[in-house]
């Protein structure tokens, strides 16, 4: 990729690198959002955008929005936006292009998301590449780290504008890549994050600090999805208040993983008397079970699940209750700021974790790629052994048999 013109002579306050992976049914909104960015980013001396767009029927390209206007700097015939190589190449360009040099840097990724299963669904790939249609969470980390290693640069905020990526698995995978993660535990409506407020706000206050900007993004999200119907130019107003967003301290992920490890050690080997408490706590903290929010994930809220479990077993299992408290304390430190709609009834507090209600969900048999939770390269699983807890307490052995025996078939 090559530079666009002379660029700015001074270092900017912020550069936003937007990875817009819309080679799927979201592409119909691309032109709408590009025009919004152009209209709302009025201070282009202090703020710049670098945008990768992979479209369904048009060539992919990289464009910049600076004081020189919207300019395409690179075009591709076909590219796999689900590939970590594509993400790394784009991010490396955005981090090193002289005209985009800035004090602060944010990576935003927009597309479909499905928890630990991945993000960035590239449906325009040839049939031979359909197995690569999703970028795994492991590959997300690989792509970001490859760009950081190649450039020796840093990222302040990673914002994932995709469904159900506000999970500990994703946050732990991204530890050390940025200071803060902005993501949602829930489904993200088609309007996505509040780009109007983000870009107009940065135009007015370009020297805002990274944490303040991350928290403002949550406030702006609340403002957009709490507004009365028809007061904002929303794409789908009927689902506007089923939303949440949080700011996660990626520097706090190691302590949270250690707390999960300690919990695993407290409950393994299996104690049958804990079973009903574990399942009740998980169900009570899983918003999808009562809301059926698209119905494809099972991610109980960490604070709600482990607070409920700890309180229910404090007298009968004090050591396990203590381990629950450690998870709650560590999660509370990691969740710096959050908002969720009143419709969530307090069940969404900023960060969730995968819990499988059955072997079918654990193994993802409904997903043709058979991406089992313990086989997709999640650092969190390797570090904590959380998959062992799921197999012992949530694997529904009575229905499907001994998982160890099944694995040996």
VODRENZA-508178 format. One record per residue (C-alpha): residue number from 1; x, y, z. Coordinates in pm, whole numbers, padded with zeros to 5 digits, always signed. Layout:
N
n=NUM	X=X	Y=Y	Z=Z
...
END
This chain:
409
n=1	X=+00000	Y=+00000	Z=+00000
n=2	X=+00123	Y=+00349	Z=-00072
n=3	X=+00090	Y=+00687	Z=+00094
n=4	X=-00181	Y=+00931	Z=-00014
n=5	X=-00024	Y=+01264	Z=-00091
n=6	X=+00171	Y=+01479	Z=+00149
n=7	X=-00048	Y=+01417	Z=+00452
n=8	X=-00048	Y=+01619	Z=+00770
n=9	X=+00275	Y=+01786	Z=+00879
n=10	X=+00200	Y=+01740	Z=+01248
n=11	X=+00104	Y=+01432	Z=+01445
n=12	X=-00271	Y=+01406	Z=+01484
n=13	X=-00460	Y=+01346	Z=+01808
n=14	X=-00640	Y=+01033	Z=+01690
n=15	X=-00641	Y=+00788	Z=+01403
n=16	X=-00931	Y=+00543	Z=+01372
n=17	X=-00858	Y=+00228	Z=+01172
n=18	X=-01193	Y=+00084	Z=+01064
n=19	X=-01198	Y=-00280	Z=+00952
n=20	X=-01537	Y=-00291	Z=+00776
n=21	X=-01584	Y=-00658	Z=+00684
n=22	X=-01912	Y=-00637	Z=+00496
n=23	X=-01874	Y=-00913	Z=+00238
n=24	X=-02212	Y=-01046	Z=+00350
n=25	X=-02567	Y=-00925	Z=+00410
n=26	X=-02439	Y=-00616	Z=+00595
n=27	X=-02301	Y=-00465	Z=+00276
n=28	X=-02630	Y=-00295	Z=+00197
n=29	X=-02551	Y=-00047	Z=+00477
n=30	X=-02194	Y=+00035	Z=+00370
n=31	X=-02268	Y=+00343	Z=+00160
n=32	X=-02491	Y=+00481	Z=+00436
n=33	X=-02214	Y=+00458	Z=+00693
n=34	X=-01940	Y=+00590	Z=+00466
n=35	X=-02146	Y=+00901	Z=+00400
n=36	X=-02213	Y=+00935	Z=+00774
n=37	X=-01840	Y=+00926	Z=+00849
n=38	X=-01770	Y=+01188	Z=+00584
n=39	X=-02046	Y=+01413	Z=+00718
n=40	X=-01962	Y=+01376	Z=+01088
n=41	X=-01581	Y=+01392	Z=+01084
n=42	X=-01542	Y=+01766	Z=+01034
n=43	X=-01207	Y=+01813	Z=+01212
n=44	X=-00978	Y=+01629	Z=+00975
n=45	X=-00663	Y=+01808	Z=+01084
n=46	X=-00665	Y=+01643	Z=+01425
n=47	X=-00857	Y=+01323	Z=+01344
n=48	X=-00810	Y=+01079	Z=+01057
n=49	X=-00981	Y=+00760	Z=+00950
n=50	X=-00829	Y=+00470	Z=+00761
n=51	X=-01097	Y=+00233	Z=+00636
n=52	X=-01074	Y=-00119	Z=+00497
n=53	X=-01397	Y=-00222	Z=+00324
n=54	X=-01466	Y=-00569	Z=+00186
n=55	X=-01789	Y=-00560	Z=-00013
n=56	X=-02019	Y=-00832	Z=-00137
n=57	X=-02028	Y=-00746	Z=-00508
n=58	X=-01764	Y=-00473	Z=-00538
n=59	X=-01385	Y=-00490	Z=-00499
n=60	X=-01240	Y=-00450	Z=-00154
n=61	X=-01042	Y=-00135	Z=-00090
n=62	X=-00862	Y=+00078	Z=+00166
n=63	X=-00951	Y=+00448	Z=+00185
n=64	X=-00850	Y=+00736	Z=+00407
n=65	X=-01053	Y=+01029	Z=+00536
n=66	X=-00825	Y=+01323	Z=+00609
n=67	X=-00797	Y=+01694	Z=+00529
n=68	X=-00755	Y=+01576	Z=+00167
n=69	X=-01104	Y=+01422	Z=+00173
n=70	X=-01209	Y=+01062	Z=+00112
n=71	X=-00942	Y=+00895	Z=-00100
n=72	X=-00904	Y=+00535	Z=-00207
n=73	X=-00544	Y=+00424	Z=-00161
n=74	X=-00563	Y=+00053	Z=-00241
n=75	X=-00799	Y=-00176	Z=-00432
n=76	X=-00826	Y=-00556	Z=-00445
n=77	X=-01002	Y=-00792	Z=-00685
n=78	X=-01096	Y=-01036	Z=-00407
n=79	X=-00971	Y=-01060	Z=-00052
n=80	X=-01056	Y=-01279	Z=+00244
n=81	X=-01160	Y=-01042	Z=+00521
n=82	X=-01184	Y=-01345	Z=+00753
n=83	X=-00808	Y=-01394	Z=+00727
n=84	X=-00573	Y=-01267	Z=+00999
n=85	X=-00327	Y=-01182	Z=+00720
n=86	X=-00574	Y=-00935	Z=+00570
n=87	X=-00636	Y=-00774	Z=+00908
n=88	X=-00263	Y=-00757	Z=+00984
n=89	X=-00180	Y=-00601	Z=+00645
n=90	X=-00444	Y=-00332	Z=+00683
n=91	X=-00353	Y=-00258	Z=+01043
n=92	X=+00017	Y=-00237	Z=+00963
n=93	X=-00058	Y=+00021	Z=+00693
n=94	X=-00280	Y=+00228	Z=+00923
n=95	X=-00017	Y=+00225	Z=+01198
n=96	X=+00275	Y=+00328	Z=+00974
n=97	X=+00135	Y=+00553	Z=+00700
n=98	X=+00300	Y=+00893	Z=+00772
n=99	X=-00010	Y=+01096	Z=+00688
n=100	X=-00201	Y=+00903	Z=+00958
n=101	X=+00055	Y=+00944	Z=+01238
n=102	X=-00123	Y=+01023	Z=+01567
n=103	X=-00084	Y=+01034	Z=+01942
n=104	X=-00369	Y=+00788	Z=+01994
n=105	X=-00495	Y=+00497	Z=+01786
n=106	X=-00819	Y=+00299	Z=+01782
n=107	X=-00893	Y=-00018	Z=+01587
n=108	X=-01262	Y=-00072	Z=+01516
n=109	X=-01386	Y=-00400	Z=+01367
n=110	X=-01739	Y=-00413	Z=+01229
n=111	X=-01923	Y=-00720	Z=+01110
n=112	X=-02115	Y=-01020	Z=+01238
n=113	X=-01989	Y=-01176	Z=+01560
n=114	X=-02074	Y=-01500	Z=+01738
n=115	X=-01889	Y=-01512	Z=+02068
n=116	X=-01596	Y=-01754	Z=+02088
n=117	X=-01685	Y=-01889	Z=+01742
n=118	X=-01547	Y=-01578	Z=+01576
n=119	X=-01630	Y=-01273	Z=+01369
n=120	X=-01594	Y=-01126	Z=+01020
n=121	X=-01809	Y=-01353	Z=+00805
n=122	X=-01681	Y=-01339	Z=+00446
n=123	X=-01960	Y=-01491	Z=+00240
n=124	X=-01816	Y=-01379	Z=-00092
n=125	X=-01532	Y=-01631	Z=-00091
n=126	X=-01506	Y=-01902	Z=-00356
n=127	X=-01671	Y=-02231	Z=-00263
n=128	X=-01330	Y=-02388	Z=-00198
n=129	X=-01269	Y=-02139	Z=+00082
n=130	X=-01603	Y=-02161	Z=+00259
n=131	X=-01441	Y=-02328	Z=+00559
n=132	X=-01258	Y=-01999	Z=+00617
n=133	X=-01576	Y=-01793	Z=+00624
n=134	X=-01524	Y=-01685	Z=+00987
n=135	X=-01218	Y=-01532	Z=+01149
n=136	X=-01153	Y=-01727	Z=+01468
n=137	X=-01085	Y=-01543	Z=+01792
n=138	X=-00737	Y=-01694	Z=+01788
n=139	X=-00685	Y=-01547	Z=+01440
n=140	X=-00811	Y=-01209	Z=+01558
n=141	X=-00534	Y=-01205	Z=+01816
n=142	X=-00282	Y=-01333	Z=+01561
n=143	X=-00369	Y=-01059	Z=+01312
n=144	X=-00346	Y=-00776	Z=+01563
n=145	X=-00023	Y=-00904	Z=+01718
n=146	X=+00140	Y=-00956	Z=+01380
n=147	X=+00080	Y=-00590	Z=+01291
n=148	X=+00203	Y=-00470	Z=+01630
n=149	X=+00518	Y=-00683	Z=+01609
n=150	X=+00592	Y=-00557	Z=+01257
n=151	X=+00547	Y=-00190	Z=+01342
n=152	X=+00651	Y=-00159	Z=+01707
n=153	X=+00344	Y=+00064	Z=+01749
n=154	X=+00065	Y=+00056	Z=+02008
n=155	X=-00314	Y=+00058	Z=+02013
n=156	X=-00515	Y=+00243	Z=+02275
n=157	X=-00865	Y=+00105	Z=+02207
n=158	X=-00995	Y=-00201	Z=+02024
n=159	X=-01366	Y=-00164	Z=+01957
n=160	X=-01553	Y=-00470	Z=+01831
n=161	X=-01879	Y=-00357	Z=+01673
n=162	X=-02007	Y=-00715	Z=+01642
n=163	X=-02257	Y=-00930	Z=+01830
n=164	X=-02167	Y=-01105	Z=+02157
n=165	X=-01794	Y=-01032	Z=+02172
n=166	X=-01800	Y=-00888	Z=+02523
n=167	X=-01674	Y=-01218	Z=+02664
n=168	X=-01375	Y=-01311	Z=+02876
n=169	X=-01253	Y=-01542	Z=+02600
n=170	X=-01219	Y=-01253	Z=+02354
n=171	X=-01081	Y=-01009	Z=+02611
n=172	X=-00817	Y=-01257	Z=+02727
n=173	X=-00716	Y=-01330	Z=+02368
n=174	X=-00653	Y=-00958	Z=+02315
n=175	X=-00459	Y=-00901	Z=+02638
n=176	X=-00144	Y=-00702	Z=+02570
n=177	X=-00262	Y=-00574	Z=+02231
n=178	X=-00435	Y=-00258	Z=+02353
n=179	X=-00525	Y=-00077	Z=+02671
n=180	X=-00902	Y=-00110	Z=+02644
n=181	X=-01163	Y=-00326	Z=+02474
n=182	X=-01507	Y=-00186	Z=+02389
n=183	X=-01760	Y=-00460	Z=+02313
n=184	X=-02112	Y=-00585	Z=+02385
n=185	X=-02227	Y=-00898	Z=+02564
n=186	X=-02544	Y=-00892	Z=+02355
n=187	X=-02648	Y=-00872	Z=+01995
n=188	X=-02550	Y=-00544	Z=+01829
n=189	X=-02834	Y=-00380	Z=+01634
n=190	X=-02770	Y=-00294	Z=+01269
n=191	X=-02700	Y=+00069	Z=+01361
n=192	X=-02392	Y=-00051	Z=+01545
n=193	X=-02198	Y=+00189	Z=+01759
n=194	X=-02289	Y=+00555	Z=+01768
n=195	X=-02062	Y=+00675	Z=+01489
n=196	X=-02238	Y=+01009	Z=+01469
n=197	X=-02151	Y=+01095	Z=+01828
n=198	X=-01805	Y=+00939	Z=+01806
n=199	X=-01688	Y=+01141	Z=+01506
n=200	X=-01866	Y=+01466	Z=+01584
n=201	X=-01746	Y=+01442	Z=+01943
n=202	X=-01385	Y=+01379	Z=+01841
n=203	X=-01409	Y=+01669	Z=+01598
n=204	X=-01503	Y=+01898	Z=+01887
n=205	X=-01273	Y=+01745	Z=+02150
n=206	X=-00980	Y=+01582	Z=+01967
n=207	X=-00746	Y=+01567	Z=+02267
n=208	X=-00974	Y=+01340	Z=+02471
n=209	X=-00781	Y=+01070	Z=+02660
n=210	X=-00824	Y=+00704	Z=+02554
n=211	X=-01015	Y=+00588	Z=+02862
n=212	X=-01240	Y=+00893	Z=+02850
n=213	X=-01314	Y=+00823	Z=+02484
n=214	X=-01389	Y=+00457	Z=+02552
n=215	X=-01632	Y=+00553	Z=+02831
n=216	X=-01788	Y=+00820	Z=+02611
n=217	X=-01854	Y=+00554	Z=+02347
n=218	X=-02058	Y=+00365	Z=+02606
n=219	X=-02250	Y=+00681	Z=+02699
n=220	X=-02312	Y=+00755	Z=+02332
n=221	X=-02433	Y=+00399	Z=+02279
n=222	X=-02677	Y=+00443	Z=+02566
n=223	X=-02798	Y=+00773	Z=+02421
n=224	X=-02863	Y=+00613	Z=+02082
n=225	X=-03036	Y=+00299	Z=+02203
n=226	X=-03233	Y=+00465	Z=+02481
n=227	X=-03382	Y=+00737	Z=+02265
n=228	X=-03761	Y=+00733	Z=+02213
n=229	X=-03873	Y=+00580	Z=+01886
n=230	X=-03837	Y=+00795	Z=+01575
n=231	X=-03626	Y=+01064	Z=+01745
n=232	X=-03304	Y=+00944	Z=+01578
n=233	X=-03238	Y=+00825	Z=+01218
n=234	X=-03212	Y=+00463	Z=+01328
n=235	X=-03208	Y=+00179	Z=+01076
n=236	X=-03416	Y=-00058	Z=+01291
n=237	X=-03587	Y=+00127	Z=+01576
n=238	X=-03783	Y=-00175	Z=+01697
n=239	X=-03477	Y=-00336	Z=+01857
n=240	X=-03303	Y=-00022	Z=+01974
n=241	X=-03325	Y=-00076	Z=+02349
n=242	X=-03206	Y=-00438	Z=+02355
n=243	X=-02844	Y=-00338	Z=+02382
n=244	X=-02536	Y=-00319	Z=+02604
n=245	X=-02177	Y=-00197	Z=+02582
n=246	X=-01881	Y=-00202	Z=+02816
n=247	X=-01517	Y=-00095	Z=+02853
n=248	X=-01280	Y=-00373	Z=+02957
n=249	X=-00931	Y=-00319	Z=+03097
n=250	X=-00719	Y=-00561	Z=+02897
n=251	X=-00442	Y=-00519	Z=+03152
n=252	X=-00663	Y=-00692	Z=+03409
n=253	X=-00713	Y=-01011	Z=+03210
n=254	X=-00433	Y=-01213	Z=+03366
n=255	X=-00577	Y=-01174	Z=+03715
n=256	X=-00924	Y=-01268	Z=+03592
n=257	X=-00785	Y=-01578	Z=+03420
n=258	X=-00602	Y=-01671	Z=+03740
n=259	X=-00931	Y=-01641	Z=+03928
n=260	X=-01101	Y=-01877	Z=+03681
n=261	X=-00812	Y=-02119	Z=+03721
n=262	X=-00853	Y=-02112	Z=+04098
n=263	X=-01225	Y=-02175	Z=+04057
n=264	X=-01155	Y=-02474	Z=+03835
n=265	X=-00920	Y=-02616	Z=+04094
n=266	X=-01186	Y=-02568	Z=+04362
n=267	X=-01456	Y=-02764	Z=+04175
n=268	X=-01250	Y=-03036	Z=+04003
n=269	X=-01277	Y=-03331	Z=+04066
n=270	X=-01650	Y=-03302	Z=+04032
n=271	X=-01860	Y=-03261	Z=+04344
n=272	X=-02207	Y=-03388	Z=+04256
n=273	X=-02364	Y=-03181	Z=+04531
n=274	X=-02255	Y=-02864	Z=+04344
n=275	X=-02428	Y=-02954	Z=+04020
n=276	X=-02769	Y=-02802	Z=+04080
n=277	X=-02617	Y=-02480	Z=+04216
n=278	X=-02385	Y=-02444	Z=+03918
n=279	X=-02664	Y=-02492	Z=+03667
n=280	X=-02904	Y=-02261	Z=+03851
n=281	X=-02643	Y=-01985	Z=+03869
n=282	X=-02560	Y=-02017	Z=+03498
n=283	X=-02925	Y=-02016	Z=+03390
n=284	X=-03011	Y=-01719	Z=+03610
n=285	X=-02726	Y=-01520	Z=+03453
n=286	X=-02789	Y=-01611	Z=+03088
n=287	X=-02994	Y=-01340	Z=+02926
n=288	X=-03046	Y=-01538	Z=+02605
n=289	X=-03246	Y=-01808	Z=+02783
n=290	X=-03527	Y=-01572	Z=+02871
n=291	X=-03493	Y=-01314	Z=+02596
n=292	X=-03404	Y=-01551	Z=+02309
n=293	X=-03181	Y=-01279	Z=+02167
n=294	X=-03120	Y=-01441	Z=+01827
n=295	X=-03103	Y=-01770	Z=+02014
n=296	X=-02754	Y=-01887	Z=+01916
n=297	X=-02534	Y=-01825	Z=+02217
n=298	X=-02506	Y=-01916	Z=+02581
n=299	X=-02296	Y=-01660	Z=+02765
n=300	X=-02395	Y=-01601	Z=+03126
n=301	X=-02285	Y=-01272	Z=+03277
n=302	X=-01979	Y=-01336	Z=+03496
n=303	X=-02068	Y=-01107	Z=+03787
n=304	X=-02425	Y=-01234	Z=+03804
n=305	X=-02337	Y=-01603	Z=+03768
n=306	X=-02056	Y=-01615	Z=+04021
n=307	X=-02228	Y=-01384	Z=+04270
n=308	X=-02536	Y=-01605	Z=+04256
n=309	X=-02333	Y=-01923	Z=+04291
n=310	X=-02120	Y=-01789	Z=+04575
n=311	X=-02418	Y=-01669	Z=+04773
n=312	X=-02603	Y=-02001	Z=+04731
n=313	X=-02318	Y=-02221	Z=+04857
n=314	X=-02143	Y=-02001	Z=+05112
n=315	X=-02238	Y=-02227	Z=+05404
n=316	X=-02228	Y=-02563	Z=+05231
n=317	X=-01914	Y=-02509	Z=+05018
n=318	X=-01715	Y=-02220	Z=+05168
n=319	X=-01398	Y=-02287	Z=+04966
n=320	X=-01585	Y=-02279	Z=+04636
n=321	X=-01771	Y=-01966	Z=+04750
n=322	X=-01434	Y=-01804	Z=+04815
n=323	X=-01322	Y=-01895	Z=+04464
n=324	X=-01644	Y=-01737	Z=+04331
n=325	X=-01565	Y=-01420	Z=+04523
n=326	X=-01222	Y=-01405	Z=+04362
n=327	X=-01376	Y=-01429	Z=+04014
n=328	X=-01628	Y=-01156	Z=+04102
n=329	X=-01358	Y=-00927	Z=+04241
n=330	X=-01132	Y=-00975	Z=+03939
n=331	X=-01418	Y=-00919	Z=+03692
n=332	X=-01526	Y=-00608	Z=+03880
n=333	X=-01175	Y=-00465	Z=+03838
n=334	X=-01165	Y=-00554	Z=+03469
n=335	X=-01502	Y=-00398	Z=+03385
n=336	X=-01422	Y=-00027	Z=+03389
n=337	X=-01752	Y=+00107	Z=+03259
n=338	X=-02072	Y=-00047	Z=+03128
n=339	X=-02430	Y=+00014	Z=+03030
n=340	X=-02719	Y=-00218	Z=+02953
n=341	X=-03081	Y=-00149	Z=+02872
n=342	X=-03331	Y=-00167	Z=+03156
n=343	X=-03484	Y=-00456	Z=+02963
n=344	X=-03185	Y=-00668	Z=+03063
n=345	X=-03316	Y=-00660	Z=+03424
n=346	X=-02967	Y=-00628	Z=+03569
n=347	X=-02847	Y=-00955	Z=+03411
n=348	X=-02588	Y=-00783	Z=+03189
n=349	X=-02305	Y=-00611	Z=+03374
n=350	X=-02019	Y=-00595	Z=+03125
n=351	X=-01849	Y=-00930	Z=+03064
n=352	X=-01968	Y=-01286	Z=+03004
n=353	X=-01828	Y=-01638	Z=+02968
n=354	X=-01934	Y=-01935	Z=+02757
n=355	X=-02136	Y=-02206	Z=+02933
n=356	X=-02266	Y=-02504	Z=+02738
n=357	X=-02613	Y=-02632	Z=+02832
n=358	X=-02552	Y=-02949	Z=+02630
n=359	X=-02294	Y=-03144	Z=+02435
n=360	X=-02458	Y=-03016	Z=+02117
n=361	X=-02372	Y=-02660	Z=+02207
n=362	X=-02025	Y=-02748	Z=+02339
n=363	X=-01935	Y=-02931	Z=+02017
n=364	X=-02134	Y=-02689	Z=+01795
n=365	X=-02287	Y=-02965	Z=+01590
n=366	X=-02535	Y=-02717	Z=+01443
n=367	X=-02235	Y=-02529	Z=+01298
n=368	X=-02109	Y=-02725	Z=+00996
n=369	X=-01746	Y=-02647	Z=+01082
n=370	X=-01774	Y=-02838	Z=+01414
n=371	X=-01576	Y=-02574	Z=+01604
n=372	X=-01576	Y=-02725	Z=+01952
n=373	X=-01500	Y=-02489	Z=+02240
n=374	X=-01179	Y=-02668	Z=+02335
n=375	X=-01042	Y=-02701	Z=+01981
n=376	X=-01037	Y=-02348	Z=+01836
n=377	X=-00718	Y=-02221	Z=+01998
n=378	X=-00863	Y=-02004	Z=+02274
n=379	X=-00588	Y=-01888	Z=+02509
n=380	X=-00843	Y=-01858	Z=+02789
n=381	X=-00932	Y=-02227	Z=+02764
n=382	X=-00569	Y=-02334	Z=+02759
n=383	X=-00479	Y=-02111	Z=+03054
n=384	X=-00776	Y=-02174	Z=+03284
n=385	X=-00912	Y=-02520	Z=+03204
n=386	X=-01264	Y=-02375	Z=+03194
n=387	X=-01354	Y=-02640	Z=+02937
n=388	X=-01297	Y=-02904	Z=+03204
n=389	X=-01552	Y=-02736	Z=+03428
n=390	X=-01802	Y=-02732	Z=+03142
n=391	X=-01747	Y=-03100	Z=+03067
n=392	X=-01792	Y=-03198	Z=+03431
n=393	X=-02092	Y=-02982	Z=+03521
n=394	X=-02265	Y=-02872	Z=+03198
n=395	X=-02198	Y=-03144	Z=+02944
n=396	X=-02527	Y=-03331	Z=+03009
n=397	X=-02357	Y=-03669	Z=+03045
n=398	X=-02686	Y=-03834	Z=+03139
n=399	X=-02819	Y=-03757	Z=+02792
n=400	X=-02508	Y=-03808	Z=+02582
n=401	X=-02273	Y=-04038	Z=+02771
n=402	X=-01924	Y=-04004	Z=+02911
n=403	X=-01734	Y=-03736	Z=+02712
n=404	X=-01402	Y=-03914	Z=+02771
n=405	X=-01540	Y=-04239	Z=+02634
n=406	X=-01699	Y=-04058	Z=+02340
n=407	X=-01371	Y=-03887	Z=+02254
n=408	X=-01194	Y=-04224	Z=+02233
n=409	X=-01435	Y=-04372	Z=+01981
END
